[in-house]
Amino acid sequence: SNPGTLALPFLTINHGMDVLTAGQSLAIRGGTYTENLDGALPPAGTSWATATKISAYLTETVINKPASGRSGAQSLLLSNGKNYIIFEDIIFDSDYPTIAPTVAGTPSIKLTGTAHHIRFNSCTVRNSDSTGVLVNTASLGDVSTNHEFLDCIVHNMALNLAYGPGGNCFYVESGDNLIRGGECYDNDRGFGVRFWSSAANVFANRNIAERVKIHDCLAGMTLGDDANRARNNLVYNIAEVAFRVGTKAGVGNKFHNNVGYNCLGQDGYSTGFYIHAASTDAQFKNNILYANNAARPQVTDLGSTNTIYAKNLSEQSGLGIAIVDNPDFVDPTNFDFHLQSVSPARNTGDNLSPDVTDDFDGNARPLGSAYDIGAFEFVE
């Protein structure tokens, strides 16, 4: 019954979303809101300039937890007719195992159907029984598309040990989506980022993952289907493999200027790159693989077509490694992968413009006479 003012805010997020009109903003006062969010409520915007926005008020901490177990999505489900909606500075806590979904394998957030242009900015997704964020579509082609996940943190995934497939931090089965910045961690039963659809007629094409930290997961990231790009990412403390090209007949997937560190190659995988036979025209350029399990191969190619390796650096020699040397990171044991001034990665990379024009910190490439290898340009 509150009027929705700063002093007397609405009591639930659902009511706040219900009274919004297209293009309006809802500011949520700090607190924990235990309610099942109704994804049918927020009205669609018509462009990013006129998007509907739902955010925490200033620097206050907003946590949403489900009131009961659900199917479809435990925290938020957006489907047909939902587009140009922004969620900002909200913690989506699926609260597993305190609250279990009615169907095992239910993601925390799901974007599906014809939903498009949904942006999550500086949000957190945590404590899921399976996957954190699932983007998919049930029909032919790229339908639920053009979503953005900017500086989001996704952690503690796949907590339901009875659910065999596990789960991923991000599982994207459609096209033209962007994951920029943020962090994926504590998922020992899945990937940090997975661009790939298991369906024969659904395609995860032209997606981008950049400036993402992935650590303490079963595997780092996989690119399947066509023309996906992974650039300027940091992947470390991984049980299986840092970077993988998926099992479908994907064409033109690119891994550029990434770092893979302390990856173990368990379960028969290599530690750095793993390329399935169906892959065509994949690229691995300007990457650094360092301090990975030397008892396992760093690169495994199962018979792909026209895979290109260029200017990859590692202290271990082998397939795909052009420069065998210590990269001279600033402090790798504390996961600082900036380059020292003496690093052999300086000014030795390929020019990857227009695919890569900056580094993990946002510095323009190149700062020296040529591109630096790895996720960071050396800054004097």
C-alpha positions as CSV (number, residue, x, y, z in Angstrom):
1,S,0.0,0.0,0.0
2,N,3.0,2.3,0.0
3,P,3.0,5.0,-2.7
4,G,6.4,4.1,-4.1
5,T,8.3,7.2,-2.9
6,L,11.8,7.3,-1.7
7,A,10.6,7.4,1.9
8,L,7.8,5.0,1.4
9,P,8.8,2.6,-1.4
10,F,6.7,-0.2,-2.7
11,L,7.1,-3.3,-0.6
12,T,7.8,-5.8,-3.4
13,I,9.9,-5.7,-6.6
14,N,7.0,-7.4,-8.5
15,H,4.6,-4.5,-7.6
16,G,7.2,-2.0,-8.7
17,M,7.6,-3.7,-12.0
18,D,3.8,-4.0,-12.4
19,V,3.3,-0.2,-12.2
20,L,6.1,0.7,-14.7
21,T,5.3,1.8,-18.1
22,A,7.7,1.3,-21.1
23,G,10.9,3.3,-20.7
24,Q,10.5,4.1,-17.0
25,S,12.9,3.2,-14.3
26,L,12.4,1.4,-11.0
27,A,14.9,2.1,-8.2
28,I,14.9,-0.6,-5.5
29,R,15.8,0.3,-1.9
30,G,18.4,-1.9,-0.2
31,G,17.3,-5.2,1.4
32,T,16.6,-8.8,0.8
33,Y,13.4,-9.4,-1.2
34,T,12.1,-13.0,-0.9
35,E,9.7,-13.2,-3.8
36,N,9.3,-15.1,-7.1
37,L,9.9,-12.5,-9.7
38,D,7.3,-12.4,-12.5
39,G,9.1,-12.0,-15.8
40,A,5.8,-11.1,-17.5
41,L,5.6,-7.8,-15.5
42,P,8.4,-5.4,-16.7
43,P,7.2,-3.6,-19.8
44,A,9.4,-3.8,-22.9
45,G,11.3,-0.7,-24.1
46,T,11.8,0.1,-27.8
47,S,15.5,0.9,-27.9
48,W,18.5,1.2,-25.5
49,A,17.7,4.9,-25.2
50,T,14.2,4.2,-24.1
51,A,14.8,0.9,-22.2
52,T,12.9,0.0,-19.1
53,K,15.4,-0.1,-16.2
54,I,15.2,-2.0,-12.9
55,S,18.1,-1.2,-10.6
56,A,19.3,-0.9,-7.0
57,Y,19.0,2.6,-5.5
58,L,22.4,4.3,-5.6
59,T,24.9,2.1,-3.7
60,E,22.3,0.1,-1.7
61,T,22.5,-3.7,-1.7
62,V,19.5,-5.4,-3.3
63,I,19.2,-9.2,-3.0
64,N,16.4,-11.2,-4.6
65,K,15.7,-14.8,-3.3
66,P,12.9,-17.1,-4.6
67,A,10.0,-17.6,-2.2
68,S,9.6,-21.2,-3.4
69,G,10.9,-23.7,-5.9
70,R,10.1,-23.1,-9.5
71,S,10.6,-24.5,-13.0
72,G,11.7,-22.6,-16.1
73,A,14.0,-20.3,-14.1
74,Q,14.6,-20.1,-10.3
75,S,15.2,-16.3,-10.2
76,L,14.0,-14.7,-13.5
77,L,12.5,-15.9,-16.8
78,L,12.0,-13.5,-19.7
79,S,10.4,-14.7,-22.9
80,N,8.2,-13.5,-25.8
81,G,7.7,-9.8,-26.1
82,K,10.4,-8.8,-23.6
83,N,13.1,-6.6,-25.0
84,Y,15.1,-3.5,-24.2
85,I,15.0,-4.1,-20.4
86,I,18.0,-3.3,-18.2
87,F,18.7,-4.9,-14.8
88,E,21.5,-3.2,-12.8
89,D,23.3,-3.8,-9.5
90,I,20.9,-6.6,-8.4
91,I,22.0,-9.8,-6.7
92,F,20.0,-12.8,-7.9
93,D,20.5,-15.5,-5.2
94,S,18.8,-18.7,-6.1
95,D,19.5,-19.9,-2.6
96,Y,20.1,-23.5,-3.4
97,P,19.8,-25.8,-1.4
98,T,17.6,-23.8,1.0
99,I,15.2,-23.4,-1.9
100,A,15.3,-26.2,-4.5
101,P,13.6,-25.8,-7.9
102,T,10.7,-28.1,-8.7
103,V,12.7,-29.5,-11.7
104,A,16.4,-30.3,-11.3
105,G,18.5,-28.5,-13.8
106,T,16.5,-25.3,-13.6
107,P,18.8,-22.2,-14.3
108,S,18.8,-19.1,-12.2
109,I,18.1,-16.8,-15.1
110,K,16.7,-17.8,-18.4
111,L,16.2,-15.7,-21.5
112,T,14.2,-17.5,-24.2
113,G,11.5,-17.4,-26.9
114,T,11.6,-14.1,-28.7
115,A,13.1,-12.0,-25.9
116,H,15.9,-9.8,-27.2
117,H,18.1,-6.9,-26.1
118,I,18.1,-7.6,-22.3
119,R,21.0,-6.1,-20.4
120,F,22.4,-7.1,-17.1
121,N,24.8,-4.5,-15.7
122,S,27.0,-5.2,-12.6
123,C,24.6,-7.9,-11.4
124,T,25.4,-11.1,-9.4
125,V,24.0,-14.5,-10.0
126,R,24.8,-17.1,-7.3
127,N,23.9,-20.4,-5.6
128,S,22.2,-22.3,-8.5
129,D,21.4,-26.0,-8.6
130,S,22.7,-26.0,-12.2
131,T,23.3,-23.2,-14.6
132,G,23.5,-19.5,-13.7
133,V,22.4,-17.8,-16.9
134,L,20.8,-19.7,-19.8
135,V,20.1,-18.0,-23.1
136,N,18.2,-20.3,-25.5
137,T,15.5,-20.7,-28.1
138,A,13.3,-23.6,-29.0
139,S,12.9,-22.8,-32.7
140,L,15.0,-22.6,-35.8
141,G,17.7,-19.9,-36.0
142,D,18.9,-17.1,-33.7
143,V,15.7,-15.9,-31.9
144,S,16.5,-14.8,-28.4
145,T,19.4,-12.6,-29.2
146,N,21.4,-9.4,-28.6
147,H,21.6,-9.7,-24.8
148,E,24.4,-8.1,-22.9
149,F,26.0,-9.1,-19.6
150,L,28.4,-6.4,-18.5
151,D,30.6,-6.7,-15.4
152,C,28.4,-9.5,-13.9
153,I,29.6,-12.0,-11.3
154,V,28.3,-15.6,-11.6
155,H,29.5,-18.0,-8.9
156,N,28.6,-21.2,-7.0
157,M,26.9,-23.0,-9.8
158,A,25.9,-26.7,-10.2
159,L,25.4,-27.2,-6.5
160,N,22.8,-30.1,-7.0
161,L,25.2,-33.0,-7.1
162,A,22.3,-35.4,-8.0
163,Y,21.8,-33.5,-11.3
164,G,24.2,-35.4,-13.6
165,P,24.9,-32.8,-16.3
166,G,26.1,-30.2,-13.8
167,G,25.8,-26.6,-15.1
168,N,27.6,-23.6,-16.5
169,C,28.0,-20.1,-15.3
170,F,26.9,-18.8,-18.7
171,Y,25.3,-21.2,-21.2
172,V,24.4,-19.4,-24.5
173,E,22.6,-21.2,-27.2
174,S,21.6,-18.3,-29.4
175,G,23.4,-15.6,-31.4
176,D,24.8,-12.0,-31.2
177,N,25.2,-11.9,-27.4
178,L,27.9,-10.1,-25.4
179,I,29.6,-11.0,-22.2
180,R,32.0,-8.2,-21.2
181,G,34.0,-8.1,-18.0
182,G,32.9,-9.7,-14.8
183,E,33.9,-13.0,-13.2
184,C,32.8,-16.6,-13.2
185,Y,34.1,-18.9,-10.4
186,D,33.4,-21.8,-8.1
187,N,31.8,-24.1,-10.6
188,D,33.5,-27.5,-10.4
189,R,30.9,-29.2,-12.6
190,G,30.8,-27.0,-15.7
191,F,32.2,-24.2,-17.9
192,G,32.6,-20.5,-17.1
193,V,31.3,-19.5,-20.5
194,R,29.7,-21.9,-23.1
195,F,28.7,-20.7,-26.5
196,W,27.1,-23.8,-28.0
197,S,23.8,-25.4,-28.7
198,S,23.2,-29.1,-28.5
199,A,20.2,-28.8,-30.9
200,A,20.8,-29.4,-34.6
201,N,18.6,-26.5,-35.7
202,V,19.5,-23.9,-33.1
203,F,22.8,-21.9,-33.4
204,A,25.0,-20.0,-31.0
205,N,26.7,-17.8,-33.6
206,R,28.6,-14.5,-33.4
207,N,28.8,-14.3,-29.7
208,I,31.6,-12.4,-27.9
209,A,33.2,-13.0,-24.5
210,E,35.8,-10.4,-23.6
211,R,37.7,-9.3,-20.4
212,V,36.1,-12.1,-18.4
213,K,37.9,-13.8,-15.4
214,I,37.1,-17.5,-15.2
215,H,38.6,-19.5,-12.4
216,D,38.1,-22.4,-10.1
217,C,35.8,-24.1,-12.5
218,L,35.7,-27.6,-14.2
219,A,36.5,-25.9,-17.6
220,G,37.1,-22.4,-18.9
221,M,35.2,-21.6,-22.1
222,T,34.0,-23.3,-25.2
223,L,33.0,-21.9,-28.6
224,G,30.8,-23.9,-30.7
225,D,28.7,-23.2,-33.9
226,D,30.0,-20.3,-36.0
227,A,32.0,-17.0,-35.7
228,N,32.2,-16.7,-31.9
229,R,35.1,-14.8,-30.3
230,A,36.9,-15.0,-27.0
231,R,39.4,-12.2,-26.5
232,N,41.4,-10.7,-23.6
233,N,40.1,-13.3,-21.1
234,L,41.9,-14.7,-18.0
235,V,41.3,-18.4,-17.3
236,Y,43.0,-20.0,-14.4
237,N,42.8,-22.8,-11.8
238,I,40.8,-25.0,-14.1
239,A,40.4,-28.8,-13.7
240,E,40.1,-29.7,-17.4
241,V,40.9,-27.3,-20.3
242,A,41.1,-23.6,-20.6
243,F,39.7,-23.1,-24.2
244,R,37.7,-25.6,-26.2
245,V,36.1,-25.6,-29.7
246,G,32.8,-27.6,-29.4
247,T,31.7,-30.8,-31.0
248,K,29.4,-29.3,-33.7
249,A,30.6,-28.3,-37.1
250,G,31.6,-24.8,-36.1
251,V,33.3,-22.4,-38.5
252,G,35.5,-19.5,-37.8
253,N,35.7,-19.4,-34.0
254,K,38.5,-17.2,-32.6
255,F,40.5,-17.2,-29.4
256,H,42.7,-14.1,-29.3
257,N,44.9,-12.6,-26.6
258,N,43.8,-14.8,-23.8
259,V,45.7,-16.3,-20.8
260,G,45.4,-19.9,-19.6
261,Y,47.2,-20.6,-16.3
262,N,47.3,-23.5,-13.9
263,C,45.0,-25.8,-15.9
264,L,45.2,-29.5,-15.1
265,G,43.9,-31.4,-18.2
266,Q,41.9,-33.9,-16.2
267,D,39.4,-36.3,-17.7
268,G,41.5,-36.8,-20.8
269,Y,41.6,-33.2,-21.9
270,S,44.6,-31.1,-22.8
271,T,45.3,-28.1,-20.6
272,G,45.3,-25.1,-23.0
273,F,43.4,-25.7,-26.3
274,Y,41.2,-28.6,-27.2
275,I,39.8,-28.7,-30.8
276,H,37.2,-31.2,-31.9
277,A,37.4,-32.8,-35.4
278,A,34.2,-31.0,-36.7
279,S,35.8,-27.5,-36.3
280,T,36.8,-25.5,-39.4
281,D,38.9,-22.3,-39.6
282,A,39.3,-21.8,-35.9
283,Q,42.0,-19.4,-34.8
284,F,44.3,-19.3,-31.7
285,K,46.4,-16.2,-31.8
286,N,48.4,-14.2,-29.3
287,N,47.5,-16.4,-26.4
288,I,49.7,-17.2,-23.4
289,L,49.5,-20.7,-21.8
290,Y,51.6,-20.9,-18.6
291,A,52.3,-23.1,-15.6
292,N,49.8,-25.7,-16.8
293,N,50.1,-29.4,-15.9
294,A,53.2,-30.6,-17.8
295,A,52.1,-34.2,-17.5
296,R,49.2,-33.5,-20.0
297,P,49.5,-32.0,-23.5
298,Q,48.8,-28.3,-23.8
299,V,47.0,-28.6,-27.2
300,T,44.9,-31.4,-28.6
301,D,43.6,-31.3,-32.1
302,L,41.3,-34.2,-32.9
303,G,41.5,-33.6,-36.7
304,S,40.0,-30.2,-37.3
305,T,40.2,-28.4,-40.7
306,N,42.4,-25.4,-41.2
307,T,43.0,-24.4,-37.6
308,I,45.4,-21.5,-37.5
309,Y,47.9,-21.0,-34.6
310,A,49.9,-17.9,-34.5
311,K,52.1,-16.2,-31.9
312,N,51.0,-18.3,-28.9
313,L,53.5,-18.3,-26.1
314,S,54.3,-20.9,-23.4
315,E,57.2,-22.2,-21.4
316,Q,56.2,-25.7,-22.7
317,S,56.8,-26.5,-26.4
318,G,54.4,-28.3,-28.6
319,L,51.6,-28.0,-31.1
320,G,50.4,-24.4,-31.6
321,I,53.2,-22.8,-29.6
322,A,55.3,-20.4,-31.5
323,I,57.3,-18.8,-28.7
324,V,58.7,-21.1,-26.0
325,D,59.6,-18.9,-23.0
326,N,58.5,-17.6,-19.6
327,P,56.0,-14.8,-20.2
328,D,57.3,-12.9,-17.1
329,F,54.0,-12.0,-15.6
330,V,54.1,-9.5,-12.7
331,D,52.8,-11.9,-10.1
332,P,51.1,-15.0,-11.5
333,T,50.8,-16.8,-8.1
334,N,48.4,-14.0,-7.1
335,F,46.8,-13.9,-10.6
336,D,48.3,-10.7,-11.8
337,F,49.0,-11.4,-15.5
338,H,50.3,-8.0,-16.5
339,L,53.6,-8.1,-18.3
340,Q,56.9,-7.1,-16.8
341,S,59.2,-4.8,-19.0
342,V,61.4,-7.8,-19.8
343,S,58.6,-10.0,-21.0
344,P,59.1,-11.8,-24.4
345,A,55.4,-11.2,-25.0
346,R,56.0,-7.5,-25.6
347,N,55.7,-6.3,-29.2
348,T,55.8,-9.8,-30.6
349,G,52.1,-10.5,-31.3
350,D,50.1,-10.4,-34.6
351,N,48.0,-7.4,-35.4
352,L,44.5,-8.6,-34.9
353,S,42.6,-5.5,-35.7
354,P,39.6,-5.1,-36.1
355,D,38.9,-8.2,-34.0
356,V,41.0,-7.0,-31.1
357,T,41.6,-3.2,-30.6
358,D,42.2,-3.0,-26.8
359,D,43.3,-5.1,-23.9
360,F,41.8,-6.4,-20.6
361,D,42.2,-3.0,-19.0
362,G,40.8,-1.1,-21.9
363,N,44.1,0.2,-23.2
364,A,44.4,0.6,-26.9
365,R,46.4,-2.0,-28.9
366,P,49.2,-1.7,-29.7
367,L,50.9,0.6,-27.3
368,G,54.3,-0.3,-28.6
369,S,55.7,-1.3,-32.0
370,A,53.4,-4.3,-32.3
371,Y,50.6,-6.1,-30.4
372,D,51.6,-7.7,-27.0
373,I,50.7,-11.3,-26.5
374,G,48.3,-12.1,-23.7
375,A,45.4,-10.2,-22.2
376,F,47.4,-7.0,-21.3
377,E,49.4,-4.5,-23.2
378,F,52.6,-3.4,-21.3
379,V,52.1,0.2,-20.0
380,E,55.3,2.2,-19.3
